C-alpha cells in the first residue's frame, strides 16, 4: 500500500509516481501532483515511497498537465501510464497488465495534475 501522496500548493502541472522493489509481492509507492516543476514532483513522490520502508524506490513515471494510473498485481508486478484523461490512463495501464500478467490487475492510484 502507498504510504502517501501529496498535492503541490503552487498550482503547477507536474506529477510523479515512485515505486519500490517488490518484497514478497508487496510494493510501496508515493505519488505527487500539481507541482510547479518536475524535480519537485519527483522529490515528493520519492519521499512518500521511501517512507514505506521498502528498498529500491525510484521515480518510474513523471508527467505534466495529464493524468496517471498505477495498476498492480498480487505478485508485485506493476504498470504506470499517463494519458490526457483519467479514463485513458486507467485503460492503458489495465490493458498492458492484462496482456502481460496472469494475476488480477487492480488500479491502485489514478489522478490528474493540471
C-alpha contacts under 8 A as a table, 3 or more apart, distances in Angstrom:
res1	aa1	res2	aa2	distance
1	X	26	X	7.71
1	X	27	X	6.58
1	X	28	X	5.62
1	X	29	X	7.18
2	X	5	X	7.74
2	X	27	X	7.85
2	X	28	X	5.19
2	X	29	X	4.85
2	X	30	X	5.92
2	X	48	X	7.78
2	X	49	X	7.13
2	X	52	X	7.24
3	X	28	X	6.87
3	X	29	X	6.77
3	X	30	X	6.54
3	X	48	X	5.88
3	X	49	X	6.54
3	X	51	X	6.47
3	X	52	X	5.45
4	X	29	X	7.68
4	X	30	X	5.63
4	X	31	X	6.98
4	X	48	X	5.38
4	X	49	X	7.54
5	X	30	X	5.47
5	X	31	X	4.59
5	X	32	X	5.52
5	X	44	X	7.94
5	X	45	X	6.83
5	X	48	X	6.38
6	X	31	X	6.57
6	X	32	X	4.96
6	X	33	X	6.62
6	X	44	X	7.31
6	X	45	X	7.83
7	X	32	X	5.69
7	X	33	X	4.91
7	X	34	X	5.59
7	X	35	X	7.02
8	X	11	X	6.44
8	X	12	X	7.30
8	X	32	X	7.40
8	X	33	X	6.17
8	X	34	X	4.88
8	X	35	X	4.60
8	X	36	X	7.58
8	X	41	X	7.95
9	X	34	X	7.24
9	X	35	X	7.11
10	X	34	X	7.05
10	X	35	X	6.08
10	X	36	X	6.00
11	X	34	X	5.31
11	X	35	X	6.27
11	X	36	X	6.62
11	X	114	X	7.48
12	X	34	X	4.68
12	X	35	X	4.45
12	X	36	X	3.84
12	X	37	X	7.03
12	X	113	X	7.76
12	X	114	X	6.54
13	X	33	X	7.00
13	X	34	X	4.68
13	X	35	X	5.77
13	X	36	X	6.22
13	X	37	X	7.78
13	X	64	X	5.15
13	X	65	X	4.71
13	X	66	X	7.75
13	X	113	X	5.04
13	X	114	X	4.17
14	X	33	X	5.81
14	X	34	X	5.39
14	X	35	X	4.92
14	X	36	X	6.14
14	X	37	X	5.88
14	X	38	X	5.58
14	X	41	X	6.03
14	X	62	X	7.30
14	X	63	X	5.77
14	X	64	X	4.36
14	X	65	X	6.42
14	X	113	X	6.12
14	X	114	X	7.30
15	X	31	X	7.32
15	X	32	X	5.04
15	X	33	X	3.97
15	X	34	X	6.15
15	X	35	X	6.47
15	X	38	X	7.04
15	X	41	X	5.21
15	X	42	X	7.24
15	X	62	X	5.65
15	X	63	X	5.42
15	X	64	X	6.27
15	X	112	X	7.90
15	X	113	X	5.99
16	X	31	X	5.65
16	X	32	X	5.31
16	X	33	X	6.66
16	X	38	X	7.81
16	X	41	X	5.63
16	X	42	X	5.41
16	X	45	X	6.03
16	X	59	X	6.94
16	X	60	X	7.76
16	X	61	X	5.51
16	X	62	X	4.14
16	X	63	X	6.33
17	X	29	X	6.99
17	X	30	X	5.82
17	X	31	X	4.57
17	X	32	X	6.74
17	X	42	X	7.35
17	X	45	X	5.74
17	X	46	X	7.86
17	X	59	X	5.81
17	X	60	X	5.98
17	X	61	X	5.25
17	X	62	X	6.46
17	X	80	X	7.97
18	X	29	X	5.41
18	X	30	X	5.28
18	X	31	X	6.45
18	X	42	X	7.44
18	X	45	X	5.41
18	X	46	X	5.46
18	X	49	X	6.07
18	X	57	X	6.16
18	X	58	X	5.13
18	X	59	X	3.95
18	X	60	X	5.43
18	X	61	X	7.00
19	X	27	X	7.07
19	X	28	X	5.98
19	X	29	X	4.33
19	X	30	X	6.70
19	X	49	X	6.37
19	X	56	X	7.79
19	X	57	X	5.20
19	X	58	X	5.68
19	X	59	X	6.45
19	X	60	X	6.44
20	X	27	X	5.83
20	X	28	X	5.36
20	X	29	X	6.10
20	X	49	X	6.78
20	X	50	X	7.89
20	X	54	X	6.05
20	X	55	X	5.92
20	X	56	X	4.90
20	X	57	X	3.89
20	X	58	X	6.41
21	X	27	X	6.46
21	X	28	X	7.85
21	X	54	X	6.92
21	X	55	X	5.84
21	X	56	X	5.03
21	X	57	X	6.54
22	X	25	X	5.43
22	X	26	X	5.34
22	X	27	X	5.02
22	X	28	X	7.98
22	X	54	X	7.94
22	X	76	X	5.24
22	X	77	X	7.61
23	X	26	X	5.13
23	X	27	X	6.54
23	X	54	X	7.28
23	X	76	X	7.54
24	X	75	X	7.47
24	X	76	X	7.44
25	X	74	X	5.92
25	X	75	X	4.23
25	X	76	X	3.98
25	X	77	X	7.66
26	X	74	X	7.26
26	X	75	X	7.22
26	X	76	X	5.39
27	X	54	X	7.42
27	X	76	X	6.15
28	X	49	X	5.80
28	X	50	X	7.98
28	X	52	X	5.76
28	X	53	X	7.85
28	X	54	X	6.44
28	X	57	X	8.00
29	X	45	X	7.64
29	X	46	X	7.98
29	X	48	X	6.85
29	X	49	X	4.39
29	X	50	X	7.92
29	X	52	X	7.50
29	X	57	X	7.57
30	X	44	X	7.71
30	X	45	X	4.51
30	X	46	X	6.20
30	X	47	X	7.20
30	X	48	X	4.52
30	X	49	X	4.30
30	X	50	X	7.99
31	X	44	X	7.31
31	X	45	X	4.49
31	X	46	X	7.88
31	X	48	X	7.12
31	X	49	X	7.87
32	X	35	X	7.50
32	X	41	X	5.56
32	X	42	X	7.37
32	X	44	X	6.10
32	X	45	X	5.21
33	X	41	X	6.53
33	X	111	X	7.92
33	X	112	X	6.97
33	X	113	X	5.06
34	X	41	X	7.82
34	X	113	X	4.93
34	X	114	X	6.02
35	X	38	X	7.33
35	X	40	X	6.46
35	X	41	X	5.49
36	X	40	X	7.19
36	X	41	X	7.72
37	X	40	X	5.36
37	X	41	X	6.31
38	X	41	X	5.16
38	X	42	X	6.08
38	X	62	X	7.16
38	X	63	X	7.80
38	X	64	X	7.89
39	X	42	X	5.20
39	X	43	X	6.11
40	X	43	X	5.05
40	X	44	X	6.24
41	X	44	X	5.37
41	X	45	X	6.29
41	X	62	X	7.88
42	X	45	X	5.19
42	X	46	X	6.10
42	X	59	X	6.39
42	X	62	X	7.16
43	X	46	X	5.12
43	X	47	X	6.16
44	X	47	X	5.06
44	X	48	X	6.44
45	X	48	X	5.35
45	X	49	X	6.24
45	X	59	X	7.36
46	X	49	X	5.01
46	X	50	X	6.00
46	X	57	X	6.72
46	X	58	X	6.77
46	X	59	X	6.64
47	X	50	X	5.30
47	X	51	X	6.21
48	X	51	X	5.14
48	X	52	X	6.98
49	X	52	X	5.57
49	X	53	X	7.70
49	X	54	X	7.93
49	X	57	X	6.15
50	X	53	X	5.58
50	X	54	X	6.76
50	X	55	X	7.77
50	X	57	X	6.22
54	X	57	X	7.27
59	X	62	X	7.38
60	X	80	X	7.57
61	X	80	X	6.77
61	X	81	X	7.31
61	X	82	X	7.95
63	X	66	X	6.36
63	X	67	X	7.73
63	X	68	X	7.76
63	X	82	X	6.71
64	X	113	X	6.77
64	X	114	X	7.23
65	X	84	X	7.89
65	X	112	X	7.45
65	X	113	X	5.28
65	X	114	X	4.36
66	X	82	X	6.56
66	X	83	X	5.87
66	X	84	X	4.97
66	X	85	X	6.60
66	X	112	X	5.72
66	X	113	X	5.68
66	X	114	X	6.55
67	X	82	X	5.39
67	X	83	X	5.50
67	X	84	X	5.95
67	X	85	X	5.53
67	X	86	X	5.20
67	X	89	X	6.27
67	X	110	X	7.26
67	X	111	X	5.54
67	X	112	X	3.90
67	X	113	X	6.16
68	X	80	X	7.06
68	X	81	X	5.57
68	X	82	X	4.19
68	X	83	X	6.47
68	X	86	X	6.72
68	X	89	X	5.45
68	X	90	X	7.46
68	X	109	X	7.81
68	X	110	X	5.56
68	X	111	X	5.59
68	X	112	X	6.21
69	X	80	X	5.61
69	X	81	X	5.62
69	X	82	X	6.55
69	X	86	X	7.51
69	X	89	X	5.40
69	X	90	X	5.31
69	X	93	X	6.52
69	X	107	X	7.02
69	X	108	X	7.63
69	X	109	X	5.44
69	X	110	X	4.18
69	X	111	X	6.67
70	X	78	X	7.01
70	X	79	X	5.79
70	X	80	X	4.47
70	X	81	X	6.88
70	X	90	X	7.71
70	X	93	X	6.75
70	X	107	X	5.88
70	X	108	X	5.64
70	X	109	X	5.05
70	X	110	X	6.42
71	X	78	X	5.57
71	X	79	X	5.23
71	X	80	X	6.39
71	X	90	X	7.97
71	X	93	X	6.02
71	X	94	X	6.48
71	X	97	X	7.29
71	X	105	X	6.27
71	X	106	X	5.30
71	X	107	X	4.34
71	X	108	X	5.61
71	X	109	X	7.20
72	X	76	X	6.63
72	X	77	X	5.62
72	X	78	X	4.29
72	X	79	X	6.48
72	X	97	X	7.83
72	X	105	X	5.74
72	X	106	X	5.44
72	X	107	X	6.60
72	X	108	X	6.76
73	X	76	X	5.70
73	X	77	X	5.48
73	X	78	X	6.57
73	X	103	X	5.66
73	X	104	X	5.53
73	X	105	X	5.15
73	X	106	X	6.29
74	X	77	X	7.43
74	X	103	X	6.75
74	X	104	X	7.05
75	X	103	X	7.31
78	X	97	X	7.51
79	X	93	X	5.62
79	X	94	X	7.92
79	X	96	X	7.19
79	X	97	X	6.48
80	X	93	X	5.91
81	X	89	X	5.76
81	X	90	X	7.76
81	X	92	X	6.54
81	X	93	X	5.67
82	X	89	X	5.22
83	X	86	X	7.16
83	X	88	X	5.85
83	X	89	X	4.85
84	X	88	X	6.88
84	X	89	X	7.37
85	X	88	X	5.25
85	X	89	X	6.28
85	X	112	X	7.74
86	X	89	X	5.20
86	X	90	X	6.28
86	X	110	X	6.73
86	X	111	X	6.58
86	X	112	X	6.68
87	X	90	X	5.22
87	X	91	X	6.13
88	X	91	X	5.04
88	X	92	X	6.10
89	X	92	X	5.24
89	X	93	X	6.33
89	X	110	X	7.69
90	X	93	X	5.37
90	X	94	X	6.04
90	X	107	X	7.27
90	X	110	X	6.91
91	X	94	X	5.20
91	X	95	X	5.87
92	X	95	X	5.21
92	X	96	X	6.26
93	X	96	X	5.31
93	X	97	X	6.18
94	X	97	X	5.09
94	X	98	X	6.00
94	X	105	X	6.55
94	X	106	X	7.77
94	X	107	X	7.52
95	X	98	X	5.10
95	X	99	X	6.27
96	X	99	X	5.18
96	X	100	X	6.18
97	X	100	X	5.26
97	X	101	X	5.64
97	X	105	X	6.24
98	X	101	X	5.77
98	X	102	X	7.29
98	X	105	X	6.82
107	X	110	X	7.18
